[in-house]
Amino acid sequence: MGARDPARWHPRSHRPGAGFDAPVPAPERLLTIGDPASRPAGNSLLDAYPRTPAAVRFETRHPSDAEPPVRAGAAPRDVRRVPRAGPARGGRVRAELPESLGSDPAPVYVRPACGTTTIRALTAYPRKHLALLKRRVQGLGYWRPA
């Protein structure tokens, strides 16, 4: 057995939220994408990195979703509400990903947590079109639409 390459190995020692693996190396910026049902998963990630700047994209459907309680931290949180409508869920978020990631996406960790149909699009796009490494994008699909 050979030694593990630390750039490729992902420890599971820190697991806030469901299925979360702490990214190695630690991210310089976070991007979390979700909806009211995934708010705990997004907040768990923000709690794990309170000093890391974060962009939060929060899909809303109802007026009651208008004020998402997002965990504050020592670092800035850019929270944007995105209306969720039609079959192209995640389309607006995907279109805004280049801006959300910034000029250097390499140190960003992207964590979408939403329905499985949306999650496929939101995890594949940054990997294929924005050249993010697979280990820097970890999606959590938590339900399937009927």
C-alpha positions in Angstrom: 0.0 0.0 0.0 1.3 3.4 -1.0 1.0 6.7 0.9 -2.1 8.7 0.2 -1.7 11.9 -1.8 -2.8 14.7 0.6 -4.1 16.7 -2.3 -6.5 13.9 -3.3 -7.4 12.4 0.1 -10.5 13.7 1.9 -10.7 13.1 5.6 -14.1 12.5 7.1 -13.1 13.7 10.6 -15.3 16.9 10.5 -18.9 16.2 9.5 -21.2 19.1 10.2 -24.5 18.4 8.4 -25.5 15.4 6.4 -22.8 14.0 4.2 -20.4 16.8 4.6 -16.7 16.2 4.1 -14.4 19.1 5.1 -12.6 20.2 2.0 -8.9 19.9 1.9 -7.3 22.5 1.7 -9.8 24.6 3.6 -11.8 27.0 1.3 -11.0 30.7 1.0 -14.6 31.3 0.0 -17.9 29.4 0.2 -20.9 29.2 -2.1 -23.9 27.5 -0.6 -27.1 27.0 -2.7 -30.4 25.8 -1.2 -34.0 26.3 -0.4 -36.1 26.3 2.9 -35.8 22.5 3.3 -32.0 22.6 3.0 -31.4 25.6 5.3 -30.0 23.4 8.1 -27.4 22.0 5.8 -26.4 25.4 4.5 -26.2 26.8 8.0 -24.1 23.8 9.1 -21.5 24.7 6.5 -21.5 28.3 7.5 -21.1 27.3 11.2 -18.1 25.1 10.2 -16.4 28.1 8.6 -17.5 31.3 10.4 -14.4 33.3 9.3 -14.7 32.3 5.6 -16.6 34.7 3.3 -19.7 33.1 1.8 -22.2 33.6 -1.0 -25.6 32.2 -0.2 -28.1 31.6 -3.0 -31.5 30.8 -1.5 -34.3 29.6 -3.7 -37.7 30.9 -2.6 -41.2 29.9 -3.7 -43.5 31.7 -1.2 -43.4 35.1 0.4 -42.8 33.5 3.8 -39.4 32.4 2.4 -38.4 36.0 1.8 -36.2 36.3 4.9 -33.9 33.3 5.1 -32.3 33.0 8.6 -28.7 32.6 7.5 -26.0 32.1 10.2 -23.9 35.2 10.7 -20.2 34.9 11.0 -17.1 37.0 11.3 -16.8 37.0 7.5 -19.2 38.7 5.1 -22.2 36.8 3.9 -23.7 37.8 0.5 -27.2 36.4 0.7 -29.4 36.5 -2.4 -32.9 35.2 -2.7 -33.7 33.6 -6.1 -37.3 33.0 -7.1 -38.0 29.3 -7.8 -40.2 29.0 -10.7 -40.9 26.7 -13.7 -39.1 23.5 -14.8 -35.7 25.2 -15.1 -35.1 25.3 -11.3 -31.6 26.4 -10.6 -31.3 28.1 -14.0 -30.8 31.6 -12.6 -28.4 30.3 -10.0 -26.4 28.5 -12.6 -26.4 31.6 -14.8 -25.0 33.6 -11.9 -22.3 31.0 -10.9 -19.4 32.7 -12.7 -20.1 36.0 -10.9 -20.7 34.2 -7.6 -17.4 32.3 -7.9 -15.3 35.3 -8.7 -12.3 35.7 -10.9 -10.4 32.8 -9.2 -12.8 29.9 -8.5 -10.0 27.5 -7.4 -10.2 28.2 -3.7 -14.0 28.2 -3.6 -16.0 25.4 -2.1 -19.5 25.0 -3.7 -22.2 23.1 -1.8 -25.7 23.0 -3.4 -28.3 21.2 -1.4 -31.7 20.9 -3.1 -33.9 18.5 -5.0 -32.1 15.8 -7.0 -33.1 17.2 -10.4 -31.7 20.6 -9.6 -28.6 19.2 -7.9 -27.5 17.4 -11.0 -27.4 20.7 -13.0 -25.8 22.7 -10.1 -23.0 20.2 -9.5 -22.2 19.4 -13.2 -22.1 23.0 -14.4 -19.2 24.3 -12.3 -17.2 21.1 -12.9 -17.6 21.0 -16.6 -17.9 24.6 -17.6 -16.1 26.5 -14.9 -13.2 24.0 -14.4 -13.8 23.5 -10.6 -12.2 20.4 -9.3 -14.7 17.6 -8.3 -13.6 17.7 -4.7 -14.5 21.5 -4.6 -18.2 20.8 -5.5 -20.2 18.6 -3.2 -23.9 18.4 -3.8 -26.6 17.0 -1.5 -29.8 15.9 -3.3 -32.3 15.3 -0.6 -35.6 14.5 -2.5 -36.9 13.6 -5.8 -39.8 15.4 -7.4 -43.0 13.4 -8.0 
